[in-house]
Amino acid sequence: MSEVVSKSQFKPRALEYFRKIQDQGGELIITDHNQPVLKIIPYHDQPPQVLQELRNSVRRYDQPLDPVAENDWAALQ
């Protein structure tokens, strides 16, 4: 559940918002002139499950500075 507040609403009640997020979870989005600028979320020691699934999935790449698929570009031919 996301809650959205402006900077001016957040400033005087910052500790209240921090405690609420810490106790209840969720996230708080802070806006400036109706544009989101910050997102406050609870801290977790473990990475999300999505990142766990990606662990050890990167393949070895021996030449990281060489162009990738250089021969596939028609403009270079």
C-alpha positions as CSV (number, residue, x, y, z in Angstrom):
1,M,0.0,0.0,0.0
2,S,1.5,3.3,-1.1
3,E,0.8,6.6,0.6
4,V,1.6,9.8,-1.2
5,V,2.4,13.1,0.6
6,S,3.9,16.4,-0.4
7,K,7.1,17.7,1.1
8,S,5.3,20.3,3.1
9,Q,3.0,17.6,4.7
10,F,5.9,15.3,5.3
11,K,8.3,17.7,7.0
12,P,6.4,18.3,10.3
13,R,5.3,14.6,10.6
14,A,8.4,12.8,9.4
15,L,8.9,10.7,12.5
16,E,5.3,9.7,12.5
17,Y,5.6,8.5,8.9
18,F,8.8,6.7,9.7
19,R,7.2,4.8,12.6
20,K,4.2,3.9,10.5
21,I,6.3,2.5,7.7
22,Q,8.5,0.6,10.2
23,D,5.5,-0.9,12.0
24,Q,3.0,-1.5,9.2
25,G,5.3,-1.8,6.1
26,G,4.3,-0.4,2.8
27,E,5.9,2.6,1.2
28,L,5.7,6.4,1.3
29,I,6.1,8.5,-1.8
30,I,7.0,12.2,-1.3
31,T,6.2,14.7,-4.0
32,D,7.4,18.1,-4.9
33,H,5.0,20.2,-7.0
34,N,3.0,17.0,-7.6
35,Q,6.0,15.1,-9.0
36,P,7.3,12.1,-7.1
37,V,10.8,12.7,-5.8
38,L,11.4,10.2,-3.0
39,K,10.2,6.8,-2.0
40,I,10.6,5.5,1.6
41,I,10.4,1.8,2.1
42,P,11.2,-0.5,5.0
43,Y,14.8,-1.9,5.2
44,H,15.2,-5.7,4.6
45,D,18.4,-7.7,5.2
46,Q,17.6,-10.2,2.4
47,P,17.3,-9.2,-1.2
48,P,13.9,-9.7,-2.8
49,Q,13.1,-13.1,-4.3
50,V,13.5,-11.7,-7.8
51,L,17.2,-11.0,-7.1
52,Q,17.7,-14.5,-5.6
53,E,16.4,-16.1,-8.8
54,L,19.0,-14.1,-10.8
55,R,21.9,-15.2,-8.6
56,N,24.5,-17.2,-10.6
57,S,22.7,-16.6,-13.8
58,V,25.3,-14.2,-15.4
59,R,27.4,-15.9,-18.1
60,R,31.0,-15.4,-18.5
61,Y,32.0,-12.7,-21.0
62,D,35.7,-12.7,-21.8
63,Q,35.9,-9.5,-23.8
64,P,33.7,-7.0,-22.0
65,L,35.0,-3.9,-23.9
66,D,34.5,-5.4,-27.4
67,P,31.3,-4.4,-29.3
68,V,28.5,-6.8,-29.0
69,A,27.0,-8.1,-32.3
70,E,29.0,-5.7,-34.4
71,N,28.5,-7.8,-37.5
72,D,24.7,-7.7,-37.1
73,W,24.5,-4.0,-37.9
74,A,23.7,-3.3,-41.5
75,A,24.9,0.3,-41.3
76,L,28.4,-1.0,-40.5
77,Q,28.6,-3.2,-43.6
